[in-house]
Amino acid sequence: MVSIEEFPIATTNDIPGYEIIETKGFAYGLTVRSRGAGGQITAGVRSFFGGEIKEYVQVMEESRNDALDRLVSHAKELGANALIGVRYDSDNISDIMQEILAYGTAVVVEKK
């Protein structure tokens, strides 16, 4: 995962301490995940008794990280060195598959 010093990322429309020099455009990173059959069975048993389903938490954390890494890669391809307005979106593709999308505006910034 990229560090904030190497590639600033913000959910806001600016980054404190930086000036936006150029906007490169919309950037995104996408991943689709599914738990294996064993994980689904374990998660199903846990959901029966209630509480946190750790198997899905782990998959979702990995998915968010992958989507963010792909977003940064796409922004770099566009010639950006930072991202603003970053958001996540998620949707079910089927009962066993989840789509995670990270998106934002790719920009070129300079430190003030």
Secondary structure, DSSP 8 states (H G I E B T S, - for coil): ---TTTS-B-SSSS-TTEEEEEEEEEEEEEEEEE--HHHHHHHHHHHHH-S--HHHHHHHHHHHHHHHHHHHHHHHHTT-SEEEEEEEEEEESSSSEEEEEEEEEEEEEEE-
